[in-house]
Amino acid sequence: MKKVLALVLALAMALALVACGSNNSTNDTTNNTTNNTANDTANDTADDTGDTAENINATVIWRAFDDQFQSGFRIIMEEEVKNIPGITLDMQDGENDVSKFTNKLEVALTKGANIVALCAPDRECTAELMAKCDADGIPAVFFNMEPMPETMEAYDNIYYVGAPAEESGTMCAQALINYWNENTEIADKNGDGVLQLVILQGEIGQQDVILRTQAYEDALTEAGIEYEILACDTANWDKAQALDKMNTWITAYGIDGIEGVLCNNDGMAMGAVQAALNNGYNQGDPEKFIPIVGIDATVEALQAMKDGSLLGTVLNDRNSQSIAIINVMKAVMAGEEITEEVVGVDCTVDGKYIWVPYVIVDESNLDATLELMLSIE
C-alpha cells in the first residue's frame, strides 16, 4: 500500500480514537469495533484482485472542482483507488451547473461507464439524473447531495452515501450551547438571559440548509436555552458573501448585540470571523469575542480554532465517505448486499442509504483533525 494511503488511513483512525474520548461508552465500543473493521476492509480492498473490483469503469461527477471541500474529497478518493486493481475512476467537473453536469453524465453513459457516482449541483436535478441512469440500466451512487425520497424509490439500483445533515446542525449548536453555559457572564453581553444569535445559511431550499438550520433551533430548545434569532439569511456557502452579511448585521445590531453565529459551513463561518476581526473582536480578549461555529472542518477553520478566532466546527468525514463510495460501487458491481461490513467504515446502512456520521471537533481532537486535513488539501 502506498505511503499516502497509509498516512490518511492512520490519521483517520487516530482521529476516530481521540474523538471517542468525548462520547459515551456505547460510542467508544462502536467506534473501536468499526475502526478495526475499516482497517481490515481497507487492507482487503487494496490487496483484492478478485471479481469484486474487476473491470469497473466508473465515472465520478463532482458538483465543482474549485470547491475547497470537494477538492479535498476528490484527492482522497483518487489516492484510495490507486491501490485497488481493476477499478478506474473518471473524475469530471460539474462546474456547479445543472446542464453541464447532466451533459457530462450523458457522455459518461455513452462512453460505457458501468457505474456512476454523482454529487449533484442541487437536489431538484437528481430525478433527471436518476432517470438517465435508469434508462441505460446503470447503477448510480449519489453522494453529498441527497436525492428526494421519491427519486430514491423510483430506481432499484440507486444508493446514497452521505452524512445526516441534522446531526451536523445539532453538533454545531451544541458547541454554542456549551460556550453559553460555561461563560454566561461574558457570553450574555446585555445581561437579559437570552442568547441573541444570527444564522448564515447556504443555498435557500437546499436540503442540508433546511435540516441544519432546523437542528440549530431544536438543539437550543432541547437544551433549555432561551434564544432570539436576530437574523437568518443566505450567504450561499461563500466567505465573501458571509463577510458582507455579517458586516450588515453588526451595523444593524451592534457588535455586542450579536451573542452567537451559527453557520451552515466553514466558508461562511470564516467570513463571519473576518468581520469580527475587522472590528477588533476574536483576537484573544474573552470580553471581546463572538462565538462562531461552522461545519466541514476545513484547514482554514481548524487553524482559526487553534488561534482562538473560531469557536468550533464539525468534521464531515470525507475520508470515510470516499472509502464508502468505492466499496459500495464494488459491492454493487459484484451483486453483493450492502452491509456495514462491506462498506468498511463507521456507518449505518438503511436500505439504499449509507450514513457516515459527523464528528464534532473540540480541543480533544483538534490537532489530529488538522493533521488529517493538511494531508489531503
C-alpha positions in Angstrom: 0.0 0.0 0.0 1.3 3.4 -0.9 2.6 5.8 1.8 -0.1 8.4 1.2 -3.0 6.0 1.7 -1.3 4.6 4.8 -0.9 8.1 6.3 -4.5 9.1 5.5 -6.0 5.9 7.0 -3.7 6.1 10.0 -4.6 9.7 10.7 -8.3 8.9 10.2 -8.1 6.1 12.8 -6.3 8.3 15.2 -9.0 11.0 14.8 -11.7 8.5 15.5 -10.0 7.2 18.6 -9.4 10.6 20.0 -12.9 11.7 19.3 -14.2 8.7 21.3 -12.9 10.4 24.5 -15.8 12.9 24.4 -18.5 10.3 23.7 -20.2 7.8 25.9 -19.1 4.2 26.4 -21.5 2.9 23.8 -19.9 5.1 21.2 -16.5 4.1 22.4 -17.3 0.4 21.7 -18.9 1.2 18.4 -16.0 3.4 17.1 -13.3 0.9 18.2 -15.1 -2.0 16.6 -15.7 0.0 13.4 -12.2 1.3 13.2 -10.9 -2.3 13.3 -13.4 -3.3 10.6 -12.5 -0.3 8.5 -8.8 -1.0 8.7 -9.3 -4.7 7.8 -11.6 -3.8 4.9 -9.2 -1.2 3.5 -6.4 -3.7 3.6 -8.5 -6.3 1.9 -9.6 -3.8 -0.7 -6.0 -2.8 -1.5 -4.9 -6.5 -1.9 -8.1 -7.7 -3.6 -7.6 -8.8 -7.2 -10.8 -10.8 -7.3 -14.0 -10.3 -9.2 -15.4 -7.6 -6.9 -13.1 -4.9 -8.3 -12.6 -6.4 -11.8 -13.3 -4.2 -14.8 -15.2 -1.5 -13.0 -15.3 1.6 -15.2 -16.8 4.3 -13.0 -17.4 7.9 -13.7 -17.5 10.3 -10.7 -19.0 13.7 -11.4 -18.4 16.4 -8.8 -20.6 19.4 -8.2 -17.5 21.7 -8.6 -13.7 21.0 -8.7 -13.0 24.5 -7.4 -15.0 24.0 -4.1 -12.5 23.6 -1.3 -14.4 20.8 0.5 -14.9 18.9 -2.7 -11.4 19.3 -3.9 -10.0 17.6 -0.8 -12.7 14.9 -1.1 -11.7 14.2 -4.7 -8.0 13.9 -3.7 -8.8 11.3 -1.0 -10.8 9.2 -3.5 -8.1 9.4 -6.1 -5.5 8.2 -3.7 -7.7 5.5 -2.3 -8.5 4.0 -5.7 -4.8 3.9 -6.8 -4.4 0.8 -4.6 -7.3 -1.1 -5.9 -6.7 -3.3 -9.1 -9.3 -3.4 -11.7 -11.3 -0.2 -11.0 -10.9 3.1 -12.9 -12.5 6.4 -11.8 -13.0 9.1 -14.4 -13.3 12.3 -12.5 -15.5 15.0 -14.1 -16.2 18.6 -13.0 -19.9 19.5 -13.0 -18.9 23.2 -12.7 -21.8 23.8 -10.4 -24.1 23.9 -13.4 -27.0 21.5 -13.8 -26.9 21.5 -17.7 -23.2 20.9 -17.8 -23.4 18.2 -15.1 -26.2 16.5 -17.0 -24.3 16.6 -20.2 -21.2 15.0 -18.6 -23.4 12.2 -17.3 -24.8 11.6 -20.8 -21.3 11.5 -22.2 -20.2 9.0 -19.5 -23.1 6.7 -20.2 -22.4 6.9 -24.0 -18.7 6.1 -23.4 -19.7 3.0 -21.5 -19.3 3.7 -17.8 -20.8 0.7 -16.0 -21.5 2.6 -12.7 -21.5 6.3 -11.8 -21.1 8.3 -8.6 -22.8 11.7 -8.6 -22.5 14.8 -6.4 -25.4 16.8 -7.9 -25.4 20.6 -8.1 -28.8 20.7 -6.4 -31.4 18.3 -5.1 -34.1 19.0 -7.7 -32.0 17.8 -10.7 -31.3 14.4 -9.1 -34.6 12.9 -10.5 -33.5 13.7 -14.1 -30.0 12.3 -13.4 -31.6 9.1 -11.9 -33.9 8.7 -14.9 -30.9 8.8 -17.4 -29.1 6.1 -15.4 -32.3 4.0 -15.2 -32.8 4.3 -19.0 -29.4 2.8 -19.5 -29.6 0.3 -16.7 -26.5 1.9 -15.0 -26.2 1.8 -11.2 -26.0 5.3 -9.6 -24.3 6.1 -6.2 -25.3 9.7 -5.2 -23.2 11.4 -2.5 -23.1 14.7 -0.6 -26.4 15.8 -2.2 -29.2 13.5 -1.2 -31.9 12.9 -3.8 -35.6 13.3 -2.9 -37.2 10.2 -1.3 -39.3 9.6 -4.4 -36.2 9.6 -6.6 -34.6 7.0 -4.4 -37.7 4.9 -4.6 -38.1 5.1 -8.4 -35.0 3.1 -9.3 -33.8 -0.2 -7.8 -30.1 0.4 -8.5 -29.6 3.7 -6.7 -27.8 4.4 -3.5 -26.8 7.4 -1.4 -23.7 7.9 0.7 -23.5 10.9 3.0 -23.8 12.3 6.5 -27.1 13.1 8.2 -27.4 16.8 7.8 -29.4 17.3 11.0 -26.6 15.7 13.0 -24.1 18.4 11.9 -26.6 21.1 12.9 -27.1 19.6 16.3 -23.3 19.4 16.9 -22.8 22.9 15.6 -25.4 24.3 18.0 -24.0 22.2 20.9 -20.7 24.0 20.6 -22.5 27.3 21.0 -24.7 25.9 23.9 -21.6 24.7 25.7 -19.9 28.1 25.4 -23.1 29.9 26.6 -23.5 27.7 29.6 -19.8 27.8 30.6 -19.2 31.5 30.0 -22.6 33.0 30.9 -21.3 36.3 32.5 -19.3 37.3 29.4 -21.5 35.5 26.8 -24.7 37.2 27.8 -23.4 40.7 26.8 -26.7 42.6 27.6 -27.5 40.5 30.7 -31.0 39.7 29.6 -30.6 35.9 29.9 -31.5 35.4 26.2 -29.0 34.2 23.5 -29.2 36.7 20.6 -27.8 35.0 17.5 -27.7 35.2 13.8 -27.6 32.3 11.2 -25.7 32.2 7.9 -27.3 29.7 5.5 -26.2 28.0 2.3 -28.4 27.9 -0.8 -32.0 28.6 0.1 -34.1 25.5 -0.2 -31.2 23.1 -0.3 -31.8 20.0 1.9 -28.7 20.4 4.1 -29.5 24.0 4.7 -33.1 23.2 5.9 -32.1 20.3 8.1 -29.0 22.0 9.7 -30.9 25.2 10.4 -33.9 23.4 11.9 -31.5 21.3 14.0 -30.0 24.5 15.5 -33.3 25.5 16.8 -34.2 22.0 18.0 -30.9 21.7 19.9 -31.2 25.1 21.6 -34.8 24.4 22.6 -33.9 20.9 23.9 -31.0 22.3 25.9 -33.4 24.8 27.6 -31.7 27.8 26.1 -33.8 30.9 25.7 -32.8 32.4 22.4 -33.7 35.0 19.8 -32.8 34.8 16.1 -32.0 38.4 15.2 -31.4 37.5 11.5 -31.2 34.4 9.3 -30.1 34.8 5.7 -28.3 33.1 2.9 -24.6 33.7 2.0 -24.6 30.8 -0.5 -21.8 28.9 1.2 -19.5 31.8 0.3 -16.9 33.5 2.6 -17.1 36.9 0.9 -20.9 37.0 1.0 -20.9 36.0 4.6 -18.4 38.8 5.4 -20.8 41.3 3.8 -23.8 39.9 5.5 -22.1 39.9 8.9 -21.0 43.5 8.4 -24.6 44.5 7.7 -25.8 42.8 10.9 -23.0 44.3 13.0 -24.1 47.7 11.8 -27.8 46.9 12.5 -27.5 45.3 15.9 -24.1 46.4 17.2 -21.0 44.2 17.7 -22.1 43.4 21.3 -25.7 42.8 20.2 -24.7 39.5 18.5 -24.0 36.8 21.0 -23.6 33.9 18.7 -23.3 33.0 15.0 -24.2 29.6 13.6 -23.1 28.9 10.0 -24.1 26.1 7.6 -20.5 25.7 6.5 -17.0 26.8 7.4 -16.6 29.1 4.4 -19.3 31.3 5.8 -18.0 30.9 9.3 -14.7 32.3 8.2 -16.4 35.3 6.6 -18.1 35.9 10.0 -14.8 35.6 11.7 -13.2 38.1 9.4 -16.0 40.6 10.2 -15.3 40.1 13.9 -11.6 40.5 13.4 -12.1 43.7 11.4 -14.0 45.1 14.4 -11.3 44.2 16.9 -13.0 41.1 18.2 -12.0 37.4 18.4 -8.3 38.4 18.9 -7.8 36.9 22.3 -9.7 39.1 24.7 -12.5 37.0 26.1 -14.6 40.1 26.7 -14.5 40.9 23.0 -15.4 37.6 21.5 -18.3 36.5 19.3 -18.7 32.7 19.4 -18.9 31.5 15.7 -19.4 27.9 14.7 -19.2 26.3 11.3 -19.4 22.8 9.6 -16.9 20.9 7.5 -13.6 21.1 9.4 -11.7 22.8 6.6 -8.0 23.6 7.2 -8.7 27.4 7.4 -11.4 26.8 10.0 -9.3 24.4 12.1 -6.4 26.8 12.1 -8.8 29.6 13.2 -9.9 27.3 16.1 -6.2 27.0 17.1 -5.7 30.7 17.1 -8.9 31.2 19.0 -10.9 33.3 16.4 -13.4 30.5 15.7 -15.3 28.7 18.4 -15.8 25.4 16.7 -16.6 23.2 13.6 -17.9 19.8 12.8 -16.0 17.2 10.7 -17.8 16.0 7.5 -15.7 12.8 7.2 -14.6 12.8 3.5 -12.0 10.1 4.2 -14.7 7.6 5.4 -17.1 8.7 2.7 -14.6 8.2 -0.1 -13.9 4.6 1.1 -17.6 4.0 1.5 -18.4 5.2 -2.1 -15.7 3.0 -3.6 -16.7 -0.1 -1.6 -20.4 0.5 -2.4 -19.6 0.6 -6.1 -17.5 -2.6 -5.8 -20.3 -4.4 -4.0 -23.0 -3.3 -6.4 -20.9 -4.5 -9.4 -20.3 -7.8 -7.7 -24.0 -8.2 -6.8 -23.3 -8.2 -3.1 -25.6 -7.0 -0.3 -24.6 -3.6 1.1 -23.8 -4.0 4.8 -21.8 -2.1 7.3 -19.0 -4.7 7.0 -18.9 -4.4 3.2 -18.9 -0.5 3.4 -15.9 -0.8 5.7 -16.1 2.3 7.7 -18.2 3.6 10.7 -21.6 3.9 9.2 -25.3 2.9 9.3 -26.8 1.1 6.3 -30.5 1.8 6.0 -31.7 0.1 2.8 -30.3 2.3 -0.1 -28.8 4.8 2.3 -25.3 4.6 3.8 -24.9 7.2 6.6 -21.4 8.2 7.7 -21.5 10.1 11.0 -20.2 13.6 11.6 -17.5 14.2 14.3 -17.6 17.3 16.5 -14.2 19.0 16.7 -13.0 20.2 20.0 -9.8 20.5 22.0 -9.5 16.7 22.3 -9.2 16.0 18.6 -8.3 19.4 17.0 -4.7 18.6 16.4 -5.4 15.2 14.9 -8.2 16.6 12.7 -5.9 19.4 11.4 -3.1 17.0 10.7 -5.5 14.8 8.7 -6.9 17.8 6.7 -3.5 19.1 5.9 -2.6 15.8 4.4 -5.4 16.0 1.9 -5.7 19.6 1.0 
